[in-house]
Amino acid sequence: MSDFQKYVQRYLDNIPSENWLGELKSSGEKTAEMYSKLSEEQSLFAYAEGKWTLKELLLHLADTERVFQYRILAFARGDKNELPGFDEELYADQSFANERSLNSLLQEYQLVRKSSQILLETMNSSALKNTGIANGNEISVETIGKLIVGHNFHHLNIIKERYLPKL
């Protein structure tokens, strides 16, 4: 198994069921529910020095999902251009998430998720099988959709394990 395959599998293993489109909706709802219980002060919490605050983590989810949405759209439509990777640390550093209200970040996350749901739920099976090159690796549209889900659950688990016990 290549390093890229291991990277992908790490996230896919977080999806609780075979119904990944259902889990797309579920993970969004669970994330919104978890964040809606936080205060502004709590949302600025980072569990260790150099780690993202909960606000930064939420915007990271939305930013990553947007990048994945573009890859999904491009590959589903047959675009053969190789797409670049992205530096999640740079994105977080330049997000200014901590200057925004938790409510605005949560609304943005929910809108991005709804957009992903519509995009993926309306694709036919042949488009889901299309592949393209992103960050130097070939990947299918369906796998990118599943990565959105698995990535979200990965971060929900981190929040439960490393953030919430310390709040």
Helices and strands as residue ranges (DSSP letters): H 3-12, H 20-36, H 40-43, H 54-76, H 88-93, G 97-99, H 102-121, H 125-129, E 131-134, E 137-140, H 141-158, I 159-163, G 164-166
